[in-house]
Amino acid sequence: MSLQSRRMRKLQNSNRAGLLVVCLIVIVLGAAMAVGSASLRQKSSEYEQQKEALAAKIAGEQQRSLDLEDYQNYTKSKKFIEEMAKEKLGLVNPDEIIFKAQ
């Protein structure tokens, strides 16, 4: 075997080894990206569920705010004042007749 053919074989073997190393690195990086991508998709799904839950909670609190506003307006009305006076203080209008059970 000539010196030149030995050099060519060494060069081919080193090229193959280098190519193999590069392929392994690419495969490892691809696997790492796949795992990272799956993890990010899972987090994204969790955040989406959290977002929906918070949106529902906001809607409920907005409805509660409207209900409280309506109640506040009701407590300022004459009807509410009359009902509380009758219920708490036992007061009656002058034209009302009270029947008491014995």
C-alpha positions as CSV (number, residue, x, y, z in Angstrom):
1,M,0.0,0.0,0.0
2,S,1.3,3.3,-0.8
3,L,1.7,6.2,1.5
4,Q,-0.9,8.2,-0.4
5,S,-3.6,5.5,-0.2
6,R,-3.0,5.2,3.5
7,R,-3.4,9.0,3.9
8,M,-6.6,8.8,1.8
9,R,-8.0,6.1,4.0
10,K,-7.1,8.0,7.2
11,L,-8.7,11.1,5.8
12,Q,-11.9,9.2,4.8
13,N,-12.1,7.5,8.2
14,S,-11.6,10.9,10.0
15,N,-14.3,12.4,7.7
16,R,-16.6,9.6,8.6
17,A,-15.9,10.0,12.3
18,G,-16.5,13.7,12.0
19,L,-19.7,13.2,10.1
20,L,-20.9,10.7,12.7
21,V,-20.1,13.1,15.5
22,V,-21.9,16.0,13.8
23,C,-24.9,13.7,13.1
24,L,-25.0,12.7,16.8
25,I,-24.9,16.3,17.9
26,V,-27.7,17.2,15.6
27,I,-29.8,14.3,16.8
28,V,-29.2,15.2,20.5
29,L,-30.1,18.9,19.8
30,G,-33.2,17.8,17.9
31,A,-34.3,15.6,20.9
32,A,-33.6,18.5,23.3
33,M,-35.7,20.8,21.2
34,A,-38.6,18.3,21.0
35,V,-38.6,17.9,24.8
36,G,-38.4,21.7,25.3
37,S,-41.2,22.2,22.8
38,A,-43.5,19.7,24.6
39,S,-42.8,21.4,27.9
40,L,-43.7,24.8,26.4
41,R,-46.9,23.4,24.9
42,Q,-47.9,22.0,28.3
43,K,-47.2,25.4,30.0
44,S,-49.1,27.2,27.3
45,S,-52.1,24.9,27.9
46,E,-52.0,25.5,31.6
47,Y,-51.8,29.3,31.1
48,E,-54.7,29.2,28.7
49,Q,-56.8,27.3,31.3
50,Q,-55.7,29.8,34.0
51,K,-56.7,32.7,31.6
52,E,-60.1,31.2,31.1
53,A,-60.7,30.7,34.8
54,L,-59.7,34.3,35.5
55,A,-61.9,35.6,32.7
56,A,-64.9,33.7,34.3
57,K,-64.0,35.1,37.7
58,I,-63.8,38.7,36.3
59,A,-67.2,38.2,34.7
60,G,-68.6,37.0,38.0
61,E,-67.1,40.0,39.9
62,Q,-68.5,42.4,37.3
63,Q,-72.0,40.9,37.7
64,R,-71.6,41.1,41.5
65,S,-70.6,44.8,41.1
66,L,-73.7,45.5,39.1
67,D,-75.8,43.7,41.7
68,L,-74.3,45.8,44.5
69,E,-74.9,48.9,42.6
70,D,-78.5,48.0,42.1
71,Y,-78.9,47.2,45.8
72,Q,-77.2,50.6,46.6
73,N,-79.8,52.4,44.5
74,Y,-82.6,50.3,46.1
75,T,-81.4,51.3,49.6
76,K,-81.8,54.9,48.7
77,S,-85.4,54.5,47.6
78,K,-88.5,55.4,49.6
79,K,-89.8,51.8,49.3
80,F,-86.7,50.4,51.0
81,I,-87.0,53.0,53.8
82,E,-90.7,52.1,54.4
83,E,-90.0,48.4,54.5
84,M,-87.2,48.8,57.0
85,A,-89.3,51.1,59.2
86,K,-92.1,48.5,59.2
87,E,-89.8,45.5,59.7
88,K,-87.3,46.9,62.3
89,L,-89.3,49.6,64.1
90,G,-92.8,48.4,63.7
91,L,-94.0,51.7,62.2
92,V,-97.1,51.9,60.0
93,N,-98.6,54.5,57.6
94,P,-101.4,56.6,59.1
95,D,-104.0,55.0,56.8
96,E,-103.1,51.4,57.7
97,I,-105.0,49.2,60.2
98,I,-103.0,46.8,62.4
99,F,-104.5,43.5,63.6
100,K,-102.8,41.8,66.4
101,A,-103.4,38.1,67.3
102,Q,-104.2,37.4,71.0
